Amino acid sequence: MQPAHPLDAVTHPDPYPYYAALARDRPLYRDAALDMWIAAHPDAISAVMRHPAARVRPVAEPVPRGLCPGAAGDMFSRFVRMNDSAAHTRLKGLLAVFIQAQQQSAPTSPAWLPPAPHDAAGIDGYLYAAPVHAQAAFLGLERDLHADCAADIGGFLSALPAQAGAGRIAAGHAAAARLLGRLETLLTGQHASPALHRLCTDAAQAGIARESLAANLAGLLFQSCEAGAGLLGNALVMAGRRRTPAAITPEDAEALIDEVVRHDPPLHNTRRFMAEAAQIGGQRIEAGQTVLLVLAAATMIQPEAGWTFGAHNHACPGGLPARRHAADASVHLLRAGVDPSALAARFRYRALPNARVPQFDFLEDSKP
């Protein structure tokens, strides 16, 4: 049975024939049941992404209401991923230059890798922790801080849903405050890398506050978490189905990750919110309406384009490090004796609206 709609497709066992048909036959259409426009063809997605009226956050809610006021809301408000302003565009350019330069000096595995678990619950936790450990090492944080960063990113993530209770929101504020403090210390510390020093200098010359820099380094940790979990988890499933040997080489692991990006990507969709009415792809989209950009459908038309990492003004500058980190973690797990065939034989997908993340530890009759 094919998915009922694009959001249902994220957790479907094999949504890709559906995505291919969607991109081919319904490039841009209105889904009344979802109360959203659906853009599925690369041309339609690009047209929406490029349109100045299409914003990454609703105009009336630039920050999730539950996060305001507090450290978590302040940090979220500074993320370049969640802004369309000219100042944030300049900062994103500086971050892209920093990431490219930092790749020359960042530590390689196994320096950042946490110990490999061997049970399903441990693997589930590892999927989310390993990408943050990797990104923390990439930024230059001391190794004894990596687990703290992973825990705090988890606390921040748990505060984001609209249904998050007061306890989770309070924990999210505390986690954000710790992250910001940790990263401001990194920016001002004597052990910062040359690339980080250059980022600070260039940002100061551009009039960008150090608080915004710290928030966006935290943003790199945040963005690595769920997408990284999906990338690594889907790689383990693919490795299990292909019976990949434990003695996998780094080169083969990188090829595996590239296959995942092309054929089972971790992020399937993202959204844009119309600040004003617009004509796009022959359709009139009204102000206040939401457009679901089905990146996984675009991948069916352009498998080499890396749509899972976004495109145009909001393309993720960390796509290459994310691939390498996932490949390193895959090698680490398989060489440590994790059996991908057993994982691929029993899993389901977490009930997430955008990310395709396998879950290996669950009760048969429980809801995801």
For each residue, the residues with C-beta under 8 A, 3 or more apart:
1:
2: 12 15 17 18
3: 6 8 9 12 15 18
4: 8
5: 8 9 31 33 34
6: 3 9 10 22 31 34 38 40 268 269 292 294 297
7: 10 34 269 292 353
8: 3 4 5 11 12
9: 3 5 6 12 15 18 19 268 294 296
10: 6 7 15 268 269 349 352 353 354 355 356
11: 8 348 349 350 351 352 356 368
12: 2 3 8 9 15 18
13:
14: 17
15: 2 3 9 10 12 18 19 268 296
16: 19 20 263 296 300
17: 2 14 20 21
18: 2 3 9 12 15 21 22
19: 9 15 16 22 23 40 294 296 297 299 300
20: 16 17 23 24 297 300 301
21: 17 18 24 25 26
22: 6 18 19 25 26 38 40 294 297
23: 19 20 27 40 41 42 294 297 298 300 301
24: 20 21 41 301
25: 21 22
26: 21 22 29 38 40
27: 23 39 40 41 43 44 281
28: 37 38 39 40 41 44 47 48 280 281 282 283
29: 26 37 38 283
30: 36 37 38 283
31: 5 6 34 35 36 37 38 292
32: 35
33: 5
34: 5 6 7 31 38 292
35: 31 32 290
36: 30 31 271 289 290 291 292
37: 28 29 30 31 283 285 289 290 291 292
38: 6 22 26 28 29 30 31 34 291 292 294
39: 27 28 44 45 47 48 281 291 292 293 294
40: 6 19 22 23 26 27 28 44 45 294 297 298
41: 23 24 27 28 44 45 297 298 301
42: 23 45 46 298 301 302 305 307
43: 27 46 47 281
44: 27 28 39 40 41 47 48 280 281
45: 39 40 41 42 48 49 293 294 295 298 307 311
46: 42 43 49 50 311 312
47: 28 39 43 44 50 51 280 281
48: 28 39 44 45 51 54 272 280 291 293
49: 45 46 54 272 293 311 312 313 314
50: 46 47 54 312 313
51: 47 48 54 278 280
52:
53: 274 275 276 277 278 287
54: 48 49 50 51 272 273 274 275 278 291
55: 58 59 84 272 273 274 275
56: 81 82 83 84 271 272 273 314
57: 61 62 63 82 83 273
58: 55 61 62 273 290
59: 55 62 273 275 288
60:
61: 57 58 64 65
62: 57 58 59 77 82 83
63: 57 67 68 73 76 77 82
64: 61 67 68 73 76 160 162
65: 61 68 162
66: 159 160 162 164 169
67: 63 64 70 72 73 76 159 160 169 172 173
68: 63 64 65 73
69: 73 74
70: 67 73 74 169 172 173 176
71: 74 75 173 174 176 177 180
72: 67 75 76 156 159 169 172 173 175 176
73: 63 64 67 68 69 70 76 77
74: 69 70 71 77 78 176 215
75: 71 72 78 79 156 176 179 180 215 218 219
76: 63 64 67 72 73 79 82
77: 62 63 73 74 82 83
78: 74 75 83 211 212 215 216 219
79: 75 76 82 83 215 216 219 222
80: 83 88 89 91 92 95 216 219
81: 56 219 223 314
82: 56 57 62 63 76 77 79
83: 56 57 62 77 78 79 80 88
84: 55 56 88 89 313
85: 88 89
86: 89 90
87: 90 91 208
88: 80 83 84 85 91 92
89: 80 84 85 86 92 93 313
90: 86 87 93 94 206 208
91: 80 87 88 94 95 203 206 208 212 213 216
92: 80 88 89 95 96 313 317
93: 89 90 96 97
94: 90 91 97 98 199 202 203 206 208
95: 80 91 92 98 99 199 216 220 317
96: 92 93 99 100 317
97: 93 94 100 101 198 199 202
98: 94 95 101 102 195 196 198 199
99: 95 96 102 103 220 317 318 321
100: 96 97 103 317
101: 97 98 104 105 194 195 198
102: 98 99 105 106 138 139 140 193 195 196
103: 99 100 106 320 321
104: 101 195
105: 101 102 193 194 195
106: 102 103 137 138 140 193 321
107: 111 112 137 138
108: 111 328
109: 112 113 328 329 331 332
110: 113 328 332
111: 107 108 137 143
112: 107 109 133 134 136 137 138 143 146
113: 109 110 116 130 133 134 328 329 332
114: 126 129 130 133 146 147
115:
116: 113 126 332 333 336 337 338
117: 121 122 123 125 126 338
118: 122 336 337 338
119: 122 123 361
120: 123 124 343 360 361
121: 117 124 125 360 361
122: 117 118 119 125 126
123: 117 119 120 126 127 236 333 338 343 360 361
124: 120 121 127 128 359 360 361
125: 117 121 122 128 129
126: 114 116 117 122 123 129 130 232 329 333
127: 123 124 130 131 228 229 230 232 233 357 358
128: 124 125 131 132 150 154 225 226 228 229
129: 114 125 126 132 133 147 150
130: 113 114 126 127 133 134 228 232 325 329
131: 127 128 134 135 224 225 227 228 229 231 232 322 325 326 329
132: 128 129 135 136 146 149 150 153 221 224 225 228
133: 112 113 114 129 130 136 137 146 147 149 150
134: 112 113 130 131 137 138 224 228 321 325 328 329
135: 131 132 138 139 220 221 224 228 318 321 325
136: 112 132 133 139 141 145 146 149 150 221
137: 106 107 111 112 133 134 140 141 143 146
138: 102 106 107 112 134 135 321 325
139: 102 135 136 183 186 196 217 220 221
140: 102 106 137 186 191 192 193 196
141: 136 137 145 146 149 182 183 186
142: 145
143: 111 112 137 146
144: 147 148
145: 136 141 142 148 149 182
146: 112 114 132 133 136 137 141 143 149 150
147: 114 129 133 144 150 151
148: 144 145 151 152 178 182
149: 132 133 136 141 145 146 152 153 179 182 221
150: 128 129 132 133 136 146 147 153 154 225
151: 147 148 154 155 175
152: 148 149 155 156 175 176 178 179
153: 132 149 150 156 157 175 179 221 222 225
154: 128 150 151 157 158 175 225
155: 151 152 158 159 168 171 172 174 175
156: 72 75 152 153 159 160 172 175 176 179 222
157: 153 154 160 222 225 226
158: 154 155 161 164 168 171 172
159: 66 67 72 155 156 164 168 169 171 172 173 175
160: 64 66 67 156 157 164 172
161: 158 164
162: 64 65 66
163:
164: 66 158 159 160 161 168 169 172
165: 168 169
166: 169 170
167: 170 171
168: 155 158 159 164 165 171 172
169: 66 67 70 72 159 164 165 166 172 173
170: 166 167 173 174
171: 155 158 159 167 168 174 175
172: 67 70 72 155 156 158 159 160 164 168 169 175 176
173: 67 70 71 72 159 169 170 176 177
174: 71 155 170 171 177 178
175: 72 151 152 153 154 155 156 159 171 172 178 179
176: 70 71 72 74 75 152 156 172 173 179 180 218
177: 71 173 174 180 181
178: 148 152 174 175 181 182
179: 75 149 152 153 156 175 176 182 183 218 221
180: 71 75 176 177 183 184 211 214 215 218
181: 177 178 184 185
182: 141 145 148 149 178 179 185 186
183: 139 141 179 180 186 187 213 214 215 217 218
184: 180 181 187 188 210 211 214
185: 181 182 188 189
186: 139 140 141 182 183 189 192 196 214 217
187: 183 184 192 196 200 210 213 214 217
188: 184 185 192 210
189: 185 186 192
190:
191: 140
192: 140 186 187 188 189 196 197 200
193: 102 105 106 140 196 197
194: 101 105 197 198
195: 98 101 102 104 105 198 199
196: 98 102 139 140 186 187 192 193 199 200
197: 192 193 194 200 201
198: 97 98 101 194 195 201 202
199: 94 95 97 98 195 196 202 203 213
200: 187 192 196 197 203 204 210 213
201: 197 198 204 205
202: 94 97 198 199 205 206
203: 91 94 199 200 206 208 210 212 213
204: 200 201 207 208 210
205: 201 202
206: 90 91 94 202 203
207: 204
208: 87 90 91 94 203 204 212 213
209: 212 213
210: 184 187 188 200 203 204 213 214
211: 78 180 184 214 215
212: 78 91 203 208 209 215 216
213: 91 183 187 199 200 203 208 209 210 216 217
214: 180 183 184 186 187 210 211 217 218
215: 74 75 78 79 180 183 211 212 218 219
216: 78 79 80 91 95 212 213 219 220
217: 139 183 186 187 213 214 220 221
218: 75 176 179 180 183 214 215 221 222
219: 75 78 79 80 81 215 216 222 223
220: 95 99 135 139 216 217 223 224 318
221: 132 135 136 139 149 153 179 217 218 224 225
222: 79 153 156 157 218 219 225
223: 81 219 220 227 316 318
224: 131 132 134 135 220 221 227 228 318 322 325
225: 128 131 132 150 153 154 157 221 222 228 229
226: 128 157 229 230 266 352 355 357
227: 131 223 224 230 231 266 267 308 316 322 355
228: 127 128 130 131 132 134 135 224 225 231 232 266 322 325 326
229: 127 128 131 225 226 232 233 266 355 357
230: 127 226 227 233 234 265 266 267 355 356 357 358
231: 131 227 228 234 235 257 260 261 265 266 322 323 326
232: 126 127 130 131 228 229 235 236 326 329 330
233: 127 229 230 236 237 266 357 358
234: 230 231 237 238 260 264 265 266 356 358
235: 231 232 238 239 253 256 257 260 326 327 330
236: 123 232 233 239 240 330 333 338 340 343 344 358
237: 233 234 240 241 264 340 343 344 347 358
238: 234 235 241 242 244 256 259 260 263 264 344
239: 235 236 242 244 248 256 330 334 340 344
240: 236 237 243 244 339 340 341 342 343 344 345
241: 237 238 341 344
242: 238 239
243: 240 341
244: 238 239 240 248 252 256 334 340
245: 248 334
246: 334 335 337
247: 334 335
248: 239 244 245 252 253 256 330 331 334 335
249: 252 253 331
250: 253 254 327 328 331
251: 254 255
252: 244 248 249 255 256
253: 235 248 249 250 256 257 327 328 330 331
254: 250 251 257 258 323 324 327
255: 251 252 258 259
256: 235 238 239 244 248 252 253 259 260 327 330
257: 231 235 253 254 260 261 323 326 327 330
258: 254 255 261 262 323
259: 238 255 256 262 263 264
260: 231 234 235 238 256 257 263 264 265 266 326
261: 231 257 258 265 306 308 309 323
262: 258 259 265 299 303 304
263: 16 238 259 260 303
264: 234 237 238 259 260 356
265: 230 231 234 260 261 262 268 295 296 299 307 308 356
266: 226 227 228 229 230 231 233 234 260 308 355 356 357
267: 227 230 270 295 296 308 309 354 355 356
268: 6 9 10 15 265 294 295 296 308 354 355 356
269: 6 7 10 292 293 294 295 296 353 354
270: 267 292 293 295 310 354
271: 36 56 290 291 292 293
272: 48 49 54 55 56 290 291 293
273: 54 55 56 57 58 59 288 289 290 291
274: 53 54 55 277 278 285 286 287 288 289 290 291
275: 53 54 55 59 287
276: 53 287
277: 53 274 284 285 286 287
278: 51 53 54 274 284 285
279: 282 283 284 285
280: 28 44 47 48 51 283 285
281: 27 28 39 43 44 47
282: 28 279
283: 28 29 30 37 279 280
284: 277 278 279
285: 37 274 277 278 279 280 289 291
286: 274 277 289
287: 53 274 275 276 277
288: 59 273 274
289: 36 37 273 274 285 286
290: 35 36 37 58 271 272 273 274
291: 36 37 38 39 48 54 271 272 273 274 285
292: 6 7 31 34 36 37 38 39 269 270 271
293: 39 45 48 49 269 270 271 272 298
294: 6 9 19 22 23 38 39 40 45 268 269 297 298
295: 45 265 267 268 269 270 298 299 307 308 310
296: 9 15 16 19 265 267 268 269 299 300 307 308 356
297: 6 19 20 22 23 40 41 294 300 301
298: 23 40 41 42 45 293 294 295 301 302 305 307
299: 19 262 265 295 296 302 303 305 307 308
300: 16 19 20 23 296 297 303
301: 20 23 24 41 42 297 298
302: 42 298 299 305 307
303: 262 263 299 300
304: 262
305: 42 298 299 302 311
306: 261 309 319
307: 42 45 265 295 296 298 299 302 310 311
308: 227 261 265 266 267 268 295 296 299
309: 261 267 306 315 316 318 319 322
310: 270 295 307 314 315 316
311: 45 46 49 305 307 314 315
312: 46 49 50 315
313: 49 50 84 89 92
314: 49 56 81 310 311
315: 309 310 311 312 319
316: 223 227 309 310 319 322
317: 92 95 96 99 100
318: 99 135 220 223 224 309 321 322
319: 306 309 315 316 322 323
320: 103 323 324
321: 99 103 106 134 135 138 318 324 325
322: 131 224 227 228 231 309 316 318 319 325 326
323: 231 254 257 258 261 319 320 326 327
324: 254 320 321 327 328
325: 130 131 134 135 138 224 228 321 322 328 329
326: 131 228 231 232 235 257 260 322 323 329 330
327: 235 250 253 254 256 257 323 324 330 331
328: 108 109 110 113 134 250 253 324 325 331 332
329: 109 113 126 130 131 134 232 325 326 332 333
330: 232 235 236 239 248 253 256 257 326 327 333 334
331: 109 248 249 250 253 327 328 334 335
332: 109 110 113 116 328 329 335 336
333: 116 123 126 236 329 330 336 338
334: 239 244 245 246 247 248 330 331 338 340
335: 246 247 248 331 332
336: 116 118 332 333
337: 116 118 246
338: 116 117 118 123 236 333 334 343
339: 240 342 343
340: 236 237 239 240 244 334 343 344
341: 240 241 243 344 345
342: 240 339 345 346
343: 120 123 236 237 240 338 339 340 346 347 358 360
344: 236 237 238 239 240 241 340 341 347
345: 240 341 342
346: 342 343 360
347: 237 343 344 358 359 360
348: 11 358 359 362 368
349: 10 11 352 356 357 358 359 368
350: 11 355 357 358 359 368
351: 11 367 368
352: 10 11 226 349 355 356 357
353: 7 10 269
354: 10 267 268 269 270
355: 10 226 227 229 230 266 267 268 350 352
356: 10 11 230 234 264 265 266 267 268 296 349 352
357: 127 226 229 230 233 266 349 350 352
358: 127 230 233 234 236 237 343 347 348 349 350
359: 124 347 348 349 350 362 368
360: 120 121 123 124 343 346 347
361: 119 120 121 123 124
362: 348 359 366 368
363: 366
364:
365:
366: 362 363
367: 351
368: 11 348 349 350 351 359 362
